Structure formats: C-alpha cells, structure tokens
Amino acid sequence: MNTPLVVAIVVSLSVFAFLFTAAYHWLMFGPNVTTESLIEALNYSLQTITTVGYGNWVPAAWDTSKEGLQTRILYVKAISVPFMLVGGSLLAVLIGIISNALSSR
C-alpha cells in the first residue's frame, strides 16, 4: 500500500470536511456554536462525503417558509456541489487503494 498517498488523502479529506463543516455552520447557524449546530454541521459533511444523501435535510423544528432560510439552503446547495465532487472522489480513491491492498494479500 502506498502509505504516503493514503496519509495525504486522509489529511486532504479531513481538511476538506472541516472547511465545508465550517462553511455549512456559518451559512445555517452563524457564528454561535452550540452542540446541536455542530452535530448538524458534521452530519452534513459526513452525508455529503459518503454520498449517503439528505433524508433529513431540514430539521423539523425550522420554519422553512421564511425567505432567509430558503436563501441559506440555496447557498448550502451551491457549496455542496464542489464538496460532493472532490470529497466523493477522494473517498473513492481511498477506498480503492485500501481495497487493492487488501485483495493483493
């Protein structure tokens, strides 16, 4: 297994996920960090990178009829596209490297 490449991909994924977690948090919750908002932001990042999807896109307690919330959701969708493309690709390469290493044993 190409260990330096695996480390580079894991570090890149971690940095990328952190940046997009922070971007999501800033767009949806602003600068105030709470346990709930942090969990929601991390959930967004993990769902996006692993391509699981957004079955619970907006928490039930939010009033989605408010125009400000709809605009923020649109911005989140805009940042999600590059996050999905790059994050999903990096994850796929990482899984491929690990699978190849395990199958060659």
Residue pairs with C-beta under 8 A, 6 or more apart in sequence:
1 97
1 98
1 100
1 101
2 97
5 97
6 94
6 97
6 98
9 90
9 93
9 94
9 97
10 94
12 90
13 49
13 87
13 90
13 91
13 94
16 49
16 83
16 86
16 87
16 90
17 45
17 46
17 49
17 87
20 44
20 45
20 48
20 79
20 83
20 87
21 41
21 42
21 44
21 45
22 41
23 79
24 41
24 44
24 45
24 76
24 79
25 33
25 37
25 38
25 40
25 41
27 72
27 75
27 76
27 79
28 37
28 40
28 41
28 72
28 76
29 37
29 40
29 41
40 59
44 54
44 76
45 83
46 52
47 53
47 54
48 80
48 83
48 84
48 87
48 88
49 83
49 87
49 88
49 91
50 91
51 84
51 88
57 73
58 64
58 69
58 73
62 69
63 69
64 70
64 73
